[in-house]
Amino acid sequence: MWIVVVVPKPTNMSMFPPPISLNTDIQTKSSGADLVPSLMMKTLVMEHHTPPLLLMLLLSTVSSSFQPALVIEMAKILSENYCFPENLVGMQEAIQQAINRGEIQQISDRKTLASVLTNRVQGALNDPRLIVSYEPKAVPVIPQILSSLPTEQLIGLVRNSVKLDILDNNVGYLRMDRIIGEETAAKLGSLLRDDIWDKVANTSSLILDLRYSTAGEMSGVSFIISYFSDPEPLIHVDTVYDRQSNITKELWTMPSIKGERYGKKKDLIVLTSKRTMGAAEAVAYALKNLKRAITVGERSAGGSVEVEKIRIPQSAFYITVPVARSVSPITGHSWEVSGVSPTINVNAKEAVAKAKSLLAVRGAIPKVVQSIADIIERFYAFTDRVPALLEHLKTTDFSTVVSEEDLVVTLNQDLQTLSEDPRLIIKYMPDNADTIEEGDPAVDNVPEDYESQKALVDTTIKVEILTNNTGYLRVDKFFKLSEGTRLETIMAKKVWEPLKDTKNLVVDLRYNTGGSSTSLALILSYLHDSSQKLHFFTIYDQIQNITTIYDSLPQMEGHTYGSRRGVYVLTSYNTASVGEELAYLIQSLHRGTVIGEITSGNLMHSKTYEIEGTDISITVPVINFLDNNGEYWLGGGVVPDAIVLAEEAVEHVHEIADLHQGLKSLIEGTGDLLEKHYAIHEVALNVSKVLMNKWEDGMYWSVIDSDSLASLLTADLQETSGDHRLHVFRCDIEPDTLHDVPEIPAAEEVGQVIHSVFKIELLHDNVGYLRMDMMPDVEVVKAIWPQMVKQVWRKIVNTGALIIDMRYNTGGYSSAVPLLCTYFFEDKPLQHLYTVFDRTKSTMTEVMTWPKVRGQRYGSSKGVYILTSHLTGSAAELFIRSLKDLNKVTIIGEPTIGGSLSSGTYQIGKSVLYVSIPNQVVFSAITGNMWSVSGVEPHVVAQANGALSVAQRLIAARQLKKKQGK
């Protein structure tokens, strides 16, 4: 179906002079050159301006007499016929410049001239279809219009160019050597329906062979594609622009056709070769990019919608020109010149065999997908996620799948994302590649007789006492516990009795390859106090549909190790299966510290099922492991708290254990410092209590050095208090105090101080600009203020509005804030700015504006605008918040950092750790409420780098409104 769009035709070529005879000898001079300067090549008026190289390149190869006329006629033909007219813009200037520069050379041989002109025009327009030829004996060929042939002749032509066969497994084979146009199809509708389309419709899949299709009409493209699509919605399949008529036509699928549609659900394979050309390429390109067909064979010829061989007037020269072009609305590109790249690239002779094997693969897809769906529905442990997975499999698009590998990739694309489970995975495993199968707990059953049980313990468990009274327990395998065994009695005597009085315990899992999870509750119960009733983990087995809850055992034989002493679990890359579970639970229960290498990651609680008749398998989690917090563990390697080489793990145990011995005093010391110095005492008491509770609950067993302790303490302080300014850090030397005594600048240094802190500028419309990059101490301000007033303040005090830029001001001293604020208030009455509570002095101070200041006040009636960023902090925030609270400024930019007004730095005990504690809080002069520590929110939110321009626009708008109000 065609949709025609007519665009305005460019200016015609009426300004060209009459044709000049080109039959004179090549070397004979002609007066034609005199006509060239008078040419006005205004044929094309385009939006795109391509550099006018074409004519320069052409003219640089010809002589000054005959050849200019030849080139002029060529240019006229191109202007009126070439399907990319926008590339010809500027020919007039190119011709004129080339002639004026005398670049024309003589070429005596006409065929050589044609060859040179071909090279130049192809290079300039980057189009290999443009060919200039010299053919003195050429006989004009009149193209035959197919639809005008008699019906009988048409029928014979169609039957010779279209062949249909039904192959094994009801596979249709349709060979088309010519694309039949819309008019011809309408004329032979019943024949095409009865002999081709109705027979094709009954096949299970179809091979459309276009390997020998070298001719046809573009109007037939939409006709063919309509058979392989649904009636609705209509599909825009191609757009064709014809230069000679200046008409753009859109090709759409047809709402109704003669015969039965093949539809879009059955498989379609399109075969192509190097000979496939023209409209057949348009068919293959559209079907491929609509994902309606898979193309097999060779890259097509890269032909054209239509080319014409046009004689250059009064000569034996011809130029072949593409007069129409195709642009796919699907891709925005075209098959012309570059051809159609096949999905599967094979020799054209092998394409049919490849298509048959491909259809066999694709024919198996529904069965494979159904098998996978059945396995997931039956075995997947996350039963609540199964419906979504099945729906996903049902709606997945397999139209581009060409192999089992492709099918696996397509199936896996969203499977793990949808299930949120990395264990659920489909694999392609040719040649029966080995799979990693998780061990069967049944093989780890404990023998029934007592002596064999003792021997089992002796061979799989090793107990030692290391230096510093550190117990050592090596477990290489976990047993499957069952009723009637005396394993607990043996373990109590051979394991826990020798270890009961050790200072700390090392549990070595570096050589542990797994076993049965049933023994984990026994070991974990020994590592906790017998008085504690704890939940350890839960296992849900989908195959057996059994949920097993593992809690601490109510009664234990012998002594338990308890929960106060340190437990250090050693891991390696070999630690696997249940060994990984124990390491994971030690971290989850906050019962100890894991040291060593990341574990093997083989434990997935999964089973692998092969899909019959394929090299595809699916690994499905059949067990869900929920930890003590009710969180699902999805397997993968356990990451130790301290990652070290497995062979060095024991050495690190002693270092970490020594740190843990002093943890309680460090945490208590942090709490004591908070209670003594933090500005809000009731918050400090609560935080101190929470820290100790966390220590009691084992939350600090993951600490492995001073840096990790500082990081964890900082997180706990900030989370519990809601104050991000609390901070613990490590420092090997005593840090400088944050607020040391300021140095008063000498007289000769005053100018440098002013220049480094303050920058001013007078902006458009009498707007002042003051940039302040730090907050100096009040004594420093007093020292520099006389010169400051002269050099800075006097230049901006009489402006109509003022922008104060504090985007780069990270703070400093708060003592000068009242003085700076005073300049934006009248002298009477004094203004209450804010109230400060100082915890270190236990004082409450009302801060007021100053009664007198040096120089002129800015006043309270003019607009003041402050620029902020996420770097603006500390005392700068105090200045900004004071003026904002009293409605004296408009703030533009980003929320500020929320820094401290004043903080003290205190050493935690005698360690290398220090804690920074805010010791002052500020109360609003308006509400009496404590100011938030979250930073100052701007009135107008803007990116910091654009805040100045926003402020200028806002000032201009307000000034305009003020003028209009008058």
Residue pairs with C-beta under 8 A, 6 or more apart in sequence:
1 222
1 226
1 234
1 251
1 252
1 253
1 254
1 255
2 182
2 219
2 222
2 249
2 250
2 251
2 252
3 249
3 250
3 251
3 252
4 247
4 248
4 249
4 250
5 247
5 248
5 249
5 250
6 246
6 247
6 248
7 246
7 247
7 248
8 246
9 246
10 43
10 44
10 45
10 85
10 246
11 42
11 43
11 44
11 45
12 43
13 43
13 76
13 79
13 80
15 39
15 40
15 41
15 42
16 39
16 72
16 76
17 35
17 38
17 39
19 73
19 313
19 314
20 30
20 32
20 35
20 69
20 72
20 73
20 314
21 314
22 66
22 69
22 70
22 73
22 312
22 313
22 314
22 315
22 317
23 314
23 315
23 316
24 30
24 66
25 66
26 63
26 66
26 106
26 107
26 108
26 109
26 110
26 113
27 63
27 106
27 108
28 65
28 66
29 64
29 65
29 66
30 65
30 66
30 69
32 65
32 66
32 68
32 69
32 72
33 64
33 65
33 68
33 69
33 99
35 69
35 72
36 68
36 72
36 95
36 96
36 99
37 96
37 99
39 72
39 92
39 95
39 96
40 92
41 75
41 79
41 91
41 92
41 95
42 92
43 76
43 79
43 80
43 85
43 88
43 91
44 79
44 85
44 86
44 88
44 89
46 85
46 86
46 89
47 86
48 86
48 89
49 89
49 90
50 86
50 87
50 88
50 89
50 90
51 90
52 89
52 90
52 91
52 93
52 94
53 94
53 124
54 87
54 88
54 91
54 94
54 120
54 121
54 124
54 125
55 71
55 75
55 91
55 94
55 95
55 98
56 94
56 97
56 98
56 103
57 120
57 121
57 123
57 124
58 71
58 74
58 98
58 117
58 120
58 121
58 124
59 67
59 68
59 71
59 94
59 95
59 98
59 99
59 103
59 104
60 98
60 103
60 104
60 105
60 120
61 67
61 105
61 107
61 113
61 116
61 117
61 120
62 68
62 70
62 71
62 104
62 105
62 106
62 107
62 113
62 117
63 104
63 105
63 106
63 107
64 99
64 102
64 104
67 104
67 107
67 113
68 95
68 99
68 104
70 312
70 315
70 317
71 95
71 117
72 95
73 312
73 313
73 314
73 315
74 117
74 121
74 132
74 312
74 319
75 88
75 91
75 95
77 310
77 312
77 319
77 321
78 88
78 121
78 319
78 321
79 85
79 88
79 91
80 243
80 244
81 243
81 244
81 308
81 310
81 321
81 323
82 88
82 125
82 130
82 243
82 321
82 322
82 323
83 241
83 242
83 243
83 305
83 322
83 323
83 324
83 325
84 125
84 127
84 325
85 243
87 125
98 104
107 113
107 116
110 134
110 316
110 317
111 134
113 134
114 132
114 133
114 134
114 317
115 132
117 132
118 130
118 131
118 132
118 133
121 127
121 130
121 132
121 319
122 128
122 130
122 131
127 322
127 337
128 337
129 304
129 307
129 320
129 321
129 322
129 337
130 319
130 320
130 321
130 322
131 319
131 320
132 317
132 318
132 319
132 320
133 309
133 317
133 318
133 319
133 320
134 316
134 317
134 318
135 316
135 317
135 318
136 316
138 311
138 316
138 318
140 311
146 154
146 157
146 180
146 181
146 184
146 217
147 154
147 181
147 183
147 184
147 187
149 157
151 187
151 188
154 184
154 187
154 188
155 188
155 191
157 178
158 180
158 184
158 188
158 191
158 192
159 195
160 177
161 176
161 177
161 178
161 180
162 174
162 175
162 176
162 177
162 178
162 180
162 196
163 174
163 175
164 172
164 173
164 174
164 175
164 195
164 196
164 199
164 200
165 172
165 173
166 172
166 173
166 199
166 203
167 173
167 207
167 356
169 204
169 359
169 360
169 363
170 202
170 203
170 204
170 205
171 203
171 204
171 205
171 206
171 207
171 356
171 359
172 199
172 200
172 203
172 204
172 205
172 206
172 207
173 206
173 207
173 209
173 352
174 196
174 200
174 206
174 207
174 208
174 209
175 209
175 212
176 208
176 209
176 210
176 213
176 224
176 280
177 212
177 213
177 214
177 215
178 213
178 214
178 215
178 216
179 213
179 215
179 216
179 217
179 218
179 220
179 221
179 224
179 278
179 279
179 280
179 282
179 283
180 188
180 192
180 216
180 217
180 220
180 223
181 216
181 217
181 218
181 219
181 220
181 223
182 217
182 219
182 220
182 222
182 223
183 219
184 217
184 220
185 192
185 220
185 223
189 258
190 258
192 258
192 259
193 258
193 259
196 259
197 227
197 258
197 259
197 260
197 262
198 259
198 260
200 206
200 227
200 262
201 259
201 260
201 261
201 262
203 266
204 266
204 267
204 363
205 266
205 267
205 268
205 269
205 359
205 362
205 363
206 262
206 266
206 267
206 268
206 269
207 269
207 271
207 352
207 355
207 356
207 359
208 268
208 269
208 270
208 271
208 293
209 271
209 351
209 352
210 270
210 271
210 272
210 276
210 280
210 283
210 284
211 271
211 272
211 273
211 275
211 276
211 297
211 348
211 351
212 273
212 275
212 276
213 275
213 276
213 277
213 278
213 279
213 280
214 275
214 276
214 277
214 278
214 280
214 301
215 277
215 278
215 279
216 278
216 279
216 280
217 279
218 238
218 240
218 251
218 279
218 282
218 305
218 306
218 324
218 326
219 251
220 279
221 237
221 238
221 251
221 279
221 282
221 283
221 286
222 237
222 238
222 251
222 252
222 253
222 254
223 254
223 257
224 283
225 235
225 237
225 253
225 283
225 286
225 287
225 290
225 292
226 253
226 254
226 257
226 261
227 257
227 259
227 261
227 262
228 261
228 262
228 263
228 264
228 268
228 287
228 292
228 293
229 235
229 253
229 261
229 263
229 264
229 290
229 292
230 261
230 263
230 264
231 255
231 256
231 261
232 255
234 252
234 253
234 254
234 255
235 252
235 253
235 290
236 250
236 251
236 252
236 329
237 251
237 252
237 253
237 286
237 290
237 328
237 329
237 330
238 250
238 251
238 282
238 286
238 326
238 327
238 328
238 329
239 248
239 249
239 250
239 251
239 326
239 327
239 328
239 329
240 248
240 249
240 250
240 251
240 305
240 324
240 325
240 326
241 247
241 248
241 249
241 324
241 325
241 327
242 248
242 249
242 306
242 323
242 324
243 323
243 324
243 325
244 323
250 329
262 268
264 292
267 294
267 359
267 362
267 363
268 287
268 292
268 293
268 294
269 293
269 294
269 295
269 296
269 355
269 358
269 359
270 283
270 284
270 287
270 288
270 293
270 294
270 295
270 296
271 295
271 296
271 297
271 348
271 351
271 352
271 355
272 280
272 281
272 284
272 295
272 296
272 297
272 298
272 299
272 300
272 340
272 342
272 348
272 351
273 297
273 298
273 300
273 348
273 351
274 298
274 299
274 300
274 301
274 348
275 301
275 348
276 284
276 297
276 300
276 301
276 340
277 300
277 301
277 303
278 303
278 304
278 305
279 305
280 300
281 300
281 301
281 302
281 303
281 335
281 336
281 339
281 340
282 305
282 326
282 335
284 293
284 295
284 300
284 335
284 340
285 328
285 335
285 340
286 328
286 330
287 293
287 295
288 294
288 295
288 340
288 343
289 328
289 330
289 331
290 330
291 397
291 399
291 400
292 399
294 343
294 344
294 358
294 399
294 400
294 402
295 340
295 341
295 342
295 343
295 344
296 342
296 343
296 344
296 346
296 351
296 354
296 355
296 358
297 342
297 344
297 345
297 346
297 348
297 351
298 342
298 345
298 346
298 347
298 348
298 351
299 339
299 340
299 341
299 342
299 345
300 335
300 339
300 340
301 339
302 335
302 336
302 337
302 338
302 339
303 336
304 322
304 324
304 325
304 336
304 337
305 322
305 324
305 325
305 326
305 336
306 322
306 323
306 324
307 320
307 321
307 322
307 323
308 320
308 321
308 323
309 318
309 319
309 320
310 318
310 319
310 320
310 321
311 317
311 318
312 318
312 319
322 336
325 334
325 336
326 334
326 335
326 336
327 333
327 334
328 334
328 335
343 400
343 402
344 354
344 358
344 402
346 354
358 402
358 403
361 401
361 402
361 403
361 404
361 407
362 398
362 401
362 402
364 613
364 614
365 398
365 401
365 407
368 407
368 611
368 614
368 616
369 393
369 396
369 398
369 411
371 611
371 612
372 393
372 411
372 426
372 611
372 618
373 389
373 390
373 393
373 394
375 609
375 618
375 620
376 386
376 389
376 390
376 393
376 424
376 618
376 620
377 386
377 390
379 542
379 543
379 607
379 609
379 620
379 622
380 386
380 389
380 424
380 542
380 620
380 621
380 622
381 540
381 541
381 542
381 605
381 621
381 622
381 623
381 624
382 419
382 421
382 621
382 624
383 542
385 418
385 419
385 420
385 421
388 418
388 419
389 415
389 418
389 419
392 414
392 415
392 418
393 411
396 410
396 411
396 414
397 410
398 407
398 410
400 406
400 410
401 407
401 410
404 428
404 614
404 615
404 616
405 428
407 616
408 426
408 427
408 428
408 616
411 426
412 425
412 426
415 424
415 425
415 426
416 422
416 424
416 425
421 621
421 634
422 634
422 635
422 636
423 604
423 605
423 606
423 619
423 621
423 634
423 635
424 618
424 619
424 620
424 621
425 618
425 619
426 616
426 617
426 618
426 619
427 435
427 608
427 616
427 617
427 618
427 619
428 615
428 616
429 435
429 615
429 616
429 617
430 615
431 615
435 608
435 617
435 619
436 602
437 607
437 608
438 514
438 577
438 602
438 603
438 604
438 605
438 606
438 607
439 513
439 514
439 515
439 577
441 480
441 515
441 516
441 517
441 518
442 480
444 477
444 478
444 479
444 480
444 514
444 515
444 516
445 479
445 480
445 482
446 453
446 456
446 479
446 480
446 481
446 482
446 485
446 487
447 453
447 456
448 484
448 485
450 486
453 485
453 486
453 487
453 490
454 490
454 494
456 479
457 487
457 490
457 491
457 494
457 495
458 494
460 475
460 476
460 477
460 479
461 473
461 474
461 475
461 476
461 491
461 494
461 495
462 472
462 473
462 474
462 508
463 471
463 472
463 473
463 474
463 494
463 495
463 498
463 499
464 471
464 472
465 471
465 472
465 498
465 499
465 502
466 472
466 506
466 650
467 654
468 503
468 504
468 654
468 657
469 501
469 502
469 503
470 502
470 503
470 504
470 505
470 506
470 653
470 654
470 657
471 498
471 499
471 502
471 503
471 504
471 505
471 506
472 505
472 506
472 508
473 495
473 499
473 505
473 506
473 507
473 508
474 508
474 511
475 507
475 508
475 509
475 512
475 523
475 579
476 511
476 512
476 513
477 512
477 513
477 514
477 515
478 512
478 514
478 515
478 516
478 517
478 519
478 520
478 578
478 579
478 582
479 487
479 515
479 516
479 518
479 519
480 515
480 516
480 518
480 519
481 487
481 516
481 518
481 519
481 522
482 518
487 519
487 522
488 522
488 556
488 557
489 557
491 522
491 526
491 557
492 556
492 557
492 558
492 559
493 558
496 526
496 558
496 559
496 560
496 561
497 558
497 559
499 505
499 561
500 558
500 559
500 561
502 565
503 565
503 566
503 657
504 565
504 566
504 567
504 568
504 653
504 657
505 527
505 561
505 565
505 566
505 567
505 568
506 568
506 569
506 570
506 650
506 653
507 567
507 568
507 569
507 570
507 582
507 586
507 592
508 570
509 569
509 570
509 571
509 572
509 575
509 579
509 582
509 583
510 570
510 571
510 572
510 574
510 575
510 596
510 646
510 649
511 572
511 574
511 575
512 574
512 575
512 576
512 578
512 579
513 574
513 576
513 577
513 579
514 576
514 577
514 578
514 579
514 603
515 577
515 578
515 579
516 578
517 539
517 550
517 578
517 581
519 578
520 536
520 537
520 550
520 578
520 581
520 582
520 585
521 536
521 550
521 551
521 552
521 553
522 553
523 582
524 534
524 536
524 552
524 582
524 585
524 589
524 591
525 552
525 553
525 556
525 560
526 556
526 560
526 561
527 560
527 561
527 562
527 563
527 567
527 591
527 592
528 534
528 552
528 560
528 562
528 563
528 591
529 560
529 562
529 563
530 556
530 560
532 552
532 563
533 551
533 552
533 554
534 551
534 552
534 589
534 628
535 549
535 550
535 551
535 552
535 628
536 550
536 551
536 552
536 585
536 589
536 628
537 550
537 581
537 585
537 625
537 626
537 627
537 628
538 547
538 548
538 549
538 550
538 625
538 626
539 547
539 548
539 550
539 623
539 624
539 625
539 626
540 546
540 547
540 548
540 623
540 624
540 626
541 547
541 548
541 622
541 623
542 622
542 623
542 624
543 607
543 622
561 567
563 591
563 698
566 592
566 593
566 657
566 660
566 701
567 586
567 591
567 592
567 593
567 701
568 592
568 593
568 594
568 595
568 653
568 656
568 657
569 582
569 583
569 586
569 592
569 593
569 594
569 595
570 595
570 596
570 646
570 649
570 650
570 653
571 579
571 583
571 594
571 595
571 596
571 597
571 598
571 599
571 638
571 640
571 646
571 649
572 596
572 597
572 599
572 646
572 649
573 597
573 598
573 599
573 600
573 646
574 600
575 583
575 596
575 597
575 599
575 600
575 638
576 599
576 600
576 602
576 603
577 602
577 603
578 603
579 599
580 599
580 600
580 601
580 602
580 603
580 635
580 637
580 638
581 603
581 625
581 633
583 594
583 599
583 638
583 640
584 627
584 633
584 638
585 591
585 627
585 628
586 592
586 593
586 594
587 594
587 638
587 641
587 702
588 627
588 628
588 629
588 631
589 627
589 628
589 698
590 697
590 698
590 699
590 701
590 702
591 698
591 701
592 698
592 701
593 641
593 642
593 656
593 660
593 701
593 702
593 703
593 704
594 638
594 640
594 641
594 642
595 640
595 641
595 642
595 644
595 649
595 652
595 653
595 656
595 704
596 640
596 642
596 643
596 644
596 645
596 646
596 649
597 640
597 643
597 644
597 645
597 646
598 637
598 638
598 639
598 640
598 643
599 637
599 638
600 637
601 635
601 636
601 637
603 635
604 619
604 621
604 634
604 635
605 621
605 622
605 623
605 624
605 625
605 635
606 619
606 620
606 621
606 622
606 623
606 635
607 619
607 620
607 622
608 617
608 618
608 619
608 620
609 617
609 618
609 619
609 620
610 616
610 617
611 617
611 618
621 634
621 635
624 632
625 632
625 633
625 635
626 632
626 633
627 633
641 701
641 702
641 703
641 704
642 652
642 656
642 704
644 652
652 704
656 704
656 705
659 703
659 704
659 705
659 706
659 709
660 700
660 701
660 703
662 911
663 695
663 700
663 703
663 709
664 695
665 909
666 709
666 908
666 909
666 911
666 913
667 691
667 692
667 694
667 695
667 700
667 713
668 692
669 908
669 909
670 688
670 691
670 713
670 717
670 728
670 908
670 915
671 684
671 687
671 688
671 689
671 691
671 692
672 688
673 906
673 908
673 915
673 917
674 684
674 687
674 688
674 717
674 726
674 915
674 917
675 681
675 684
675 685
675 688
677 684
677 839
677 840
677 904
677 906
677 917
677 919
678 684
678 687
678 721
678 726
678 839
678 917
678 918
678 919
679 837
679 838
679 839
679 918
679 919
679 920
679 921
680 921
681 839
683 721
683 723
686 720
686 721
687 717
687 720
687 721
690 716
690 720
691 713
691 716
691 717
691 720
694 700
694 716
699 712
700 709
700 712
702 708
702 712
703 709
703 712
706 730
706 911
706 912
706 913
707 730
709 728
709 913
710 728
710 729
710 730
710 913
711 728
713 728
713 913
713 915
714 726
714 727
714 728
714 729
717 723
717 726
717 727
717 728
717 915
718 724
718 726
718 727
722 933
723 918
723 933
724 898
724 933
725 898
725 899
725 900
725 903
725 916
725 918
725 933
726 915
726 916
726 917
726 918
727 915
727 916
728 908
728 913
728 914
728 915
728 916
729 913
729 914
729 915
729 916
730 912
730 913
730 914
731 912
731 913
731 914
732 912
734 907
735 905
735 914
737 905
738 903
738 904
738 905
738 916
739 813
739 902
742 776
742 777
742 779
742 780
742 813
743 780
744 779
744 780
744 783
745 752
745 753
745 780
745 783
745 784
750 783
750 784
750 787
751 787
751 791
753 776
753 780
753 784
754 784
754 787
754 788
754 791
754 792
756 773
757 772
757 773
757 774
757 776
758 770
758 771
758 772
758 788
758 792
759 770
759 771
759 773
760 768
760 769
760 770
760 771
760 792
760 795
760 796
761 768
761 769
762 768
762 769
762 795
762 796
762 799
763 769
763 803
763 952
764 952
765 800
765 955
765 956
765 959
766 799
766 800
766 801
767 799
767 800
767 801
767 802
767 803
767 952
767 955
768 795
768 796
768 797
768 799
768 801
768 802
768 803
769 796
769 802
769 803
769 805
769 948
770 792
770 796
770 802
770 803
770 804
770 805
771 804
771 805
771 808
772 804
772 805
772 806
772 809
772 876
773 808
773 809
774 809
774 810
774 811
774 812
775 809
775 811
775 812
775 813
775 814
775 816
775 817
775 874
775 875
775 876
775 879
776 784
776 812
776 813
776 816
777 812
777 813
777 815
777 816
778 813
778 815
778 816
778 819
779 815
780 813
780 816
781 788
781 816
781 819
781 820
785 854
785 855
786 854
789 854
789 855
793 855
793 856
794 855
794 856
796 802
797 855
797 856
797 857
797 858
798 856
799 862
800 862
800 863
800 959
801 862
801 863
801 864
801 865
801 955
801 959
802 858
802 862
802 863
802 864
802 865
803 865
803 866
803 867
803 948
803 951
803 952
803 955
804 864
804 865
804 866
804 867
804 889
805 866
805 867
805 948
806 866
806 867
806 868
806 872
806 876
806 879
806 880
807 867
807 868
807 869
807 871
807 872
807 893
807 944
807 947
808 869
808 871
809 871
809 872
809 873
809 876
810 871
810 872
810 873
810 874
810 876
810 897
810 899
811 873
811 874
811 875
811 876
811 877
811 899
812 874
812 875
812 876
813 875
814 874
814 875
814 878
814 901
814 902
816 875
817 833
817 847
817 875
817 878
817 879
817 882
818 833
818 847
818 848
818 849
818 850
819 850
819 853
820 879
821 831
821 833
821 849
821 879
821 882
821 883
822 849
822 850
822 853
822 857
823 853
823 857
823 858
824 857
824 858
824 859
824 860
824 864
824 883
824 888
824 889
825 831
825 849
825 857
825 860
825 888
826 857
826 859
826 860
827 851
827 852
827 857
830 848
830 849
830 850
830 851
831 848
831 849
831 886
831 925
832 846
832 847
832 848
832 925
833 847
833 848
833 849
833 882
833 886
833 925
834 847
834 878
834 881
834 882
834 885
834 922
834 923
834 924
834 925
834 931
835 844
835 845
835 846
835 847
835 922
835 923
835 924
835 925
835 928
836 844
836 845
836 847
836 901
836 920
836 921
836 922
836 923
837 843
837 844
837 845
837 920
837 921
837 922
837 923
838 845
838 902
838 919
838 920
839 919
839 920
839 921
840 904
840 919
846 925
858 864
860 888
863 890
863 955
863 958
864 883
864 888
864 889
864 890
865 889
865 890
865 891
865 892
865 951
865 954
865 955
866 880
866 883
866 889
866 890
866 891
866 892
867 892
867 893
867 944
867 947
867 948
867 951
868 880
868 891
868 892
868 893
868 894
868 895
868 896
868 936
868 938
868 944
868 947
869 893
869 894
869 896
869 944
869 947
870 894
870 895
870 896
870 897
870 944
871 897
871 944
872 880
872 893
872 894
872 896
872 897
872 936
873 896
873 897
873 898
873 899
874 899
874 900
874 901
875 901
876 896
877 896
877 897
877 898
877 899
877 935
877 936
878 901
878 922
880 889
880 891
880 896
880 936
881 922
881 931
881 936
883 889
884 891
884 936
884 939
885 924
885 925
885 926
886 925
886 926
890 939
890 940
890 951
890 954
891 936
891 937
891 938
891 939
891 940
892 938
892 939
892 940
892 942
892 947
892 950
892 951
892 954
893 938
893 940
893 941
893 942
893 944
893 947
894 938
894 941
894 942
894 943
894 944
894 947
895 934
895 935
895 936
895 937
895 938
895 941
896 935
896 936
897 935
898 932
898 933
898 934
898 935
900 916
900 918
900 920
901 918
901 920
901 921
901 922
902 918
902 919
902 920
903 916
903 917
903 918
903 919
904 916
904 917
904 919
905 914
905 915
905 916
905 917
906 914
906 915
906 917
907 913
907 914
908 914
908 915
918 933
921 930
921 931
922 930
922 931
923 929
923 930
923 931
924 930
924 931
940 950
940 954
942 950
